[in-house]
Amino acid sequence: MGNIHDISVLGGQMLMSDVDAVVRAFLMTDEAGTTSYQPIGGEGADPDGVEVLPTLLYRYLQTDPDNLAVTLQVFAGVGELGAQLWEQEVRVLLRVASLQHPALPEVLNGGHISADRISARLGSGHPHGSVAYVRTLADSLLGADDIDAVTDVMHADLVQTLRQFWLLTDGLSILHDARIAHRNLWPGVLQAYKDGDDWAVRLGRFEMSSLLSNLLRANSVDASGHEVVRSLYLSQDRRSLRYAPPERLRFLLEDDPGSPERQRSGGARPDQGDVFSLGMIAAEWFIGGFSDAPDPSYEPTVTEMEEFREKVRHQVRTSQAVPTALGALLDDMLDPVSRPTTAEVLQRLSTNYDGIVSRLQGVGESEPHLLLYLPETRTNLVDWGWVGDAAATDAEISRVIEQDLRGALVVESPEGAEPYVTNWRGDTPEKLRQAKWVLVGPRAAWFCRPYELNVKAFRTGELLSNVFVISYVAVRDRARERLKGLEEVPLQRRVGSVHVESNKIASQVLERLRRGRPDWTDLFDTVRQPVPLSPNEQSFAQALDFLLEYQGAQLQARTYAFQRDPSSLQGADTVVLRWDRERDRKRRDRLPALHAKLLGDPLLRPPFAQFFEEVSQSDEESMPYLHMDRDDGSPYAESRVGNFRLIETRGEDTVVLGGLSRVDVPEQGLLSPADDSGTRIAIRRQADARNELVRNRILVNRLIKPVGIRSAPDRWEGAAGNLEGEGAQVVIDMLCHQLVYALQGPPGSGKTEVSSQAVHAYLRSDPRARVLVSAQSHYALDNLAVKILSKLGVINDDGQPQDSDFLSIRIYSEARP
C-alpha cells in the first residue's frame, strides 16, 4: 500500500447530524438517480440512522421502490485512500452478490462521495471529508433470544445443519478468495431466513471487514484507531467473545489494546480468524449449545476463555452426536495456532460428506434402491452394444444397468439432462430438466426422476419416493467434457446397490417389490446443490431455451418427408419425389408442441413443392439435399445422401430433382435446403454456448440486472485528452463507473473515439492492466484497435509498429478471407 502514513486516510470528523444531511442530499437515490429510496418512516421522514461507531460508521434503514427494507451503511470522513479501498471492496461484494449465494448478503449498490461534491452541495460550512457507502437488502439479525432458538433448531436436524455449515464455509471461501475477511463472525451477525420449509442463515454486518481494518491499522492512527476498533467489538453482546479467535481475544482483553491483533498472534491472517469463529458456531450447533461457557454479563479473562475453548475441542472430538471426520475437522478449525483455510475445510467436508451424512442419519445396511428403466433405455443399450441384441431379456438389461450403478455417484443436476444428452426424441426442455437426479457409474450417467404411479394404464399423478425411473442416459466416453462439471459438484454421495426392473412390469409386482425399499428422496435431498439457480436466472435460461427451440422448430418446418415415386429408377439422373403427408404428420406428433405447431399450420408452412420452388428461385446456390430416415423413425434422424438441383414441380406434392447419377435414392426420406446444414451446426453451437453462459452466474446476473457504482472522478483529471464537451464528460463517466457502463449512439456520433480515449487513459493510469476489446465485426474491431494503438504510441500515423512497452494481441474467431 506504499507510504500509507503520508496519505490522508480519515478526513474531517462528522457528527450524526452532518451524516444525516449527506444522506438527505445524496443517498435518497442510487448513483445513477434511477432508483429512489425513502426513509423507513416514509417520504419526507427524517433519516432513520444509528451511530454504530461515533464519527465514523452509521447505519440507516430505507425502503426501495418495492417497499423492501434496505440497509444503508455510511462510512463518514473517509479520505482518498479510504475511498479507493472502499470502492474496491464494494466492486468485489457486488461481483460476489451476483452469485446469488444463499450464505452471502445481497448487495444492491455502493460507492464514494468526494468532499468537494459534499461541500458544493451543502456549503463550505459542512465538515470536510469524503463518504463511502453500501446498500444491502435488510434481513433480521439474530437477537439474544434468537441465538439459543437457532441453536435448538440446528441441533434438531443435523443433516440440514451440515448443509448450513457447508454453505457458510463456501460463502466465506468466496470472500476470502476476493481477499475480504469478515473479522466479526458470531451468531449475532447472522441473518435468519426461510429457505422453503427449512430455516437458513446468511452472513451479515461487514463493518469490520478489510476496509475498516485497513483504515484503522494505518500507522498514522495506530494508538487511537485500535482503541476505536476495540470499543466497537466490546460494544456488542459479550457472548461474541466466545467466538473470537485467540489472537483477537488477546487484543481485546489484555492490557495492551493498542497492539495490532496480527502482530500479537504471531502473524495469523484475518481469514484464519474467520475459520476459528465459524468452527465455534458449528460446534455449538452440533453439540447442542455451550452449557459451561463463561458468564457473558462480565468481561472474562483470556485464561478463562482459553480453558472454555479446550473443553469445546474435547466435546467435538468425543461427542456421540458428532461423526469422527466432522469432529476432527472442527477440532482443527479451533486450533489456537494453526488452522485450515476455508478452501481446505470445504475440501474435507466434500471428501467426507457421504460418511458424515450416513453417520448423522444412522444409515446401515438396507434393501437395494428400486429403479425402473424405459423402452428407450433398452434401445440405447442395444445401439451401444452393451447387450447382445434387441432380443435381450429384461433380466439381461437389468443386470447391465445394475453392474454400472453399483456404488454409483449420486449428484443433482439443476438443469436435468438437457445439457448432457442428445435430444433425439424431441422432448421439451422442461421434460429434460425434470430428470435432475443423476447416478454416475463407470460407463454412463443415468438421469432419473420419481416414478409416476399408473393404475390400469392411467397416470395418477402420484410420484413414488421409493421408486425412480431412468429417463435419459449419457455415455461418459462420449460426453466426458460436458459431464466433468457434474461429476465435480461439491456435495456427493454413493448409492450402495440398486435393483433394476422394466417399467412394463405388472402393477402388482411393482407394489410387492417396493415394500420396504429405501426412499430415494432421503438420499437425493442430501445432495441438493447448495446454490441453485434463482427465479431470475431460470427465466433467463428459459428465454434462451425458447429462442433455441423456436430456431429448431423453424428448421424442422423446412424439412419434409418424402416417398420416391415407383417410376423413378435407381441410377437415373433424375428422380420424382412425392410428399409423404402421413409420415410428416407422424413426425409432427413426435415433436415438441412448438415444432408441431409450425409443422402443422399451413399458413406457416407452405406445401412441399411450393416450398422447394421458392427456395430454388430465391437462391440458386441453395439446392435441396436428401436425408435417409432411420428405421427407428426418430424425428431427428439424418444420413446425408447428396446435393441435388430442383428440375421442376408438379402440383403441391411432387418435385423432380436432377444430378442423381450413381446415387441410390432411398424409398423414403427427408428433404430440406442445403443451407440448413449450416443452420443445424449453428444451433448446436448456440446450445453449447447457452449452457456455458448459464453457468457463468456473475455475467448472467449482470445482464439481468446491471449494477454500477461511480468512483471519485479526481483520479481521471485530464483523461479526456483533446476531447471537449459531451465527449470529454463521457470518457470521465466511463472510467468512473464500475461494473457496467453502456454508451449508445448512432453511427458517426463518436463512440469509437470516446471508447479508444477511455482505454488509452486507463492503460496510461495502470500500464500493467489488461484490457479485452471486442466487437461484432472484424472491421469495427480493427478500426477501434488502430485508434487505441495510435494513442498509446504502439503504431505511428502510417500504421507502422513503434517501440513500446505495451503488447497487443489480435484473436480471430474464424479464418478471415
Sequence and secondary structure as in RCSB ss.txt:
>XXXX:A:sequence
MGNIHDISVLGGQMLMSDVDAVVRAFLMTDEAGTTSYQPIGGEGADPDGVEVLPTLLYRYLQTDPDNLAVTLQVF
AGVGELGAQLWEQEVRVLLRVASLQHPALPEVLNGGHISADRISARLGSGHPHGSVAYVRTLADSLLGADDIDAV
TDVMHADLVQTLRQFWLLTDGLSILHDARIAHRNLWPGVLQAYKDGDDWAVRLGRFEMSSLLSNLLRANSVDASG
HEVVRSLYLSQDRRSLRYAPPERLRFLLEDDPGSPERQRSGGARPDQGDVFSLGMIAAEWFIGGFSDAPDPSYEP
TVTEMEEFREKVRHQVRTSQAVPTALGALLDDMLDPVSRPTTAEVLQRLSTNYDGIVSRLQGVGESEPHLLLYLP
ETRTNLVDWGWVGDAAATDAEISRVIEQDLRGALVVESPEGAEPYVTNWRGDTPEKLRQAKWVLVGPRAAWFCRP
YELNVKAFRTGELLSNVFVISYVAVRDRARERLKGLEEVPLQRRVGSVHVESNKIASQVLERLRRGRPDWTDLFD
TVRQPVPLSPNEQSFAQALDFLLEYQGAQLQARTYAFQRDPSSLQGADTVVLRWDRERDRKRRDRLPALHAKLLG
DPLLRPPFAQFFEEVSQSDEESMPYLHMDRDDGSPYAESRVGNFRLIETRGEDTVVLGGLSRVDVPEQGLLSPAD
DSGTRIAIRRQADARNELVRNRILVNRLIKPVGIRSAPDRWEGAAGNLEGEGAQVVIDMLCHQLVYALQGPPGSG
KTEVSSQAVHAYLRSDPRARVLVSAQSHYALDNLAVKILSKLGVINDDGQPQDSDFLSIRIYSEARP
>XXXX:A:secstr
  SGGGS  B S   HHHHHHHHHHHTTB TTS SB EETT TT   EEEEEETTTEEEEEEE TT  EEEEEEE
EEE HHHHHHHHHHHHHHHHHHTT  TTS  EEEEEEE HHHHHHHH TTS   EEEEEEEE   B  HHHHHHH
HHHHHH HHHHHHHHHHHHHHHHHHHHTT      SGGGEEEEEETTEEEEEE   TTSHHHHHHHTSGGGHHHH
HHHHHHHHHTS GGGGGGS HHHHHHHHSS TTS HHHHTTS  HHHHHHHHHHHHHHHHHHT  TT   TTS  
 HHHHHHHHHHHHHHHHH TTS HHHHHHHHHHT SS    HHHHHHHHHHHHHHHHHHHHT  S   EEEEE H
HHHHHHHHTTSSS TT  HHHHHHHHHHHHTT EEEE TTTTTTTS  TT   HHHHHH  EEEE SSEEEEEEE
EEEEETTEEEEEEEEEEEEEEEEEETTTSHHHHHHHHT SS EE   EEEEETTS HHHHHHHTTT   HHHHHG
GG  SS   HHHHHHHHHHHHHHHHHHHHHHHT EEEEE TT  TT SEEEEEE HHHHHHHHHHS HHHHHHHH
 TTTS  HHHHHHHHHHH TT  EEEEE  TT  TT   EEEE EEEEEETTTEEEEE  TT    SEEEEEETT
HHHHHHHHHHHHHHHHHHHH HHHHHHHHS   EE  GGGGTTTTTT  HHHHHHHHHHHHEES       TTSS
HHHHHHHHHHHHHHH TT       SSHHHHHHHHHHHHHHHTSB TTS B   S       SS   
